[in-house]
Structures are given as C-alpha cells and as structure tokens.
Amino acid sequence: MTMSPLEDACTAWQSDRDGGSSTIRGAARRLTRTTHYFDAPFIRNFETDADEVTVGRATSLLQALATADRRDSTNWGHALGINSNWVGRGIKAGPQDPEILRSLGVGTLTMALWGMSFDRSVTKSFGERFVFELIGEFPAIPAWIESGIKAEEQELITGGVYNVMALIEESQTTTIVRLEFVSIVPLALE
C-alpha cells in the first residue's frame, strides 16, 4: 500500500530528529525564505542539504498546515483523546542562548515548521534551557495519527509566526517562552 504524501512526510518527520524533522524543518525554511531564530552551521546545513524528497515532504506539511484546524491546546487534546491543556517544545542550552534571547526580545518568532508535544517529559527530553509553550488557537497536524508511529510522543507538527507573549525565568537554567500564533508562513513564490 502506498503512503499519502502527508503520511510519508509525518513518518519521515518522526523517524529521527537529525535525519527527519530537522532536515524537513530546514527545507521548510528554504521554501518559505524564513530565517531561523538563531544562526549556526548545523542549521544552515539542514537548509542547504535538503534533497528533492525532503523538499517535497516539507511542501506537503506546509500545505496541510495552511488548511489545518485551529484549536487551543485544551481543544486539541479533547479532539485527540488526550487529557492535556498544554503543548510545548524544549531545547537544550548551548552557545546560541544569547542570540535566542535577543531574537525573542524582538517580540515575534517565526518557525515555518516545528514539533510540539502534549507530554512535558517528552518536551524536557529535548532540553530545558528554553521551553516554548503555545497559548491560544493554532493550526497543527497530529503527527502520530498521520504516521501511525510514536503515539507515546503525542507530537503535533505546527508552525507560523508567533507573538512572544511572555518570557518567564522559571529558574536560573530555564526560560519559559509563551507564544501566541499569528499566521501561517506561506510558501515563497519562485
């Protein structure tokens, strides 16, 4: 049986971070001409190294996201049978931390595509230096529903332009970033 383009994209996204979601996110930034909120050689490599198949997967996800339902985290949870009113993403500390803080200080953040989880332990497994939380309604694709794998990660693929609503220093090592969805990042015209 042949996978649909969306099923294929979600399966590849969830296959692993560096070979899956990171490369697809890089292709999405290239397709939307969106810069990342911090600069690093590995980020640029994901953008330039994305092959035709990866670009196709990013296109499928961006197109699906543009027409996806918009709900807040509680209503996404209800719709998917998950008892959660929280969706987030964690990243670990690194040399890019000052640049991330400067970017967040601008008041908006743009991510063409990224993954969020209902599960705080999954979020923290990716790092606790910055914990991004979505508030308000946002579009999303439930990755595990489309792929049929990794249901335990409870991952939503989302993306867009976000207003930075709050930066909360939860501890000396963790900054909570509350983001509110504003708009989809459109595919750039050739």
Beta strands, then each sheet from edge to edge (+ up, - down):
strand 1: 70-71
strand 2: 88-91
strand 3: 108-117
strand 4: 130-135
strand 5: 138-139
strand 6: 141-142
strand 7: 155-169
strand 8: 175-183
sheet 1: 1+ 5-
sheet 2: 2+ 4- 8- 7+ 3-
sheet 3: 2+ 4- 8- 7+ 6-
end
